[in-house]
Amino acid sequence: MIRPATLMDVEAIWRISIFETRAYRELKPDTKKIRDEITQAISSARHFAWVSVDVHNDVQGALIGLTSDNLWAQRKNCIVALWSSVIVGDGAKLLRELKRWVQSRRVIRVAGLVPDSEHIDQRAYKLAERIGFRRYGGTYLLYN
């Protein structure tokens, strides 16, 4: 099941984000900054923060989309900063919910998903294409 993230989910999302950085040996995560960014994403309607939960309502995945100014256009960008779920099917549900969220906000021009070909199951990007993201160079974009 998926649902909007709450401030009660910050620690669980933080643990997921730290776990996701394990493949990047050269990356030294700033744990305070990660917590602050997750809190901001959850607290602000400007950003997207949803979680995947199990039957006990324990967070098992998350999708965080951070919105920022667009360098080339008047409208905004939304970049997927974290997309992870261990519950089968919830990753797709999270991405579909992000698409609905983006489409309901005309202020957002484009949502971007930057692939990490070495560490992500390539089926995730095929799913993104089925949902409506289009590949442009090394990035998947959803225009609004």
Secondary structure by P-SEA (a helix, b strand, c coil): ccccccccaaaaaaaaaaaaaccccccccaaaaaaaaaaaaaacccbbbbbccccccccccbbbbbbbbbccccbbbbbbcbbbbcccaaaaaaaaaaaaaaaacccccbbbbbbccccccaaaaaaaaaabbbbcccbbbbcc
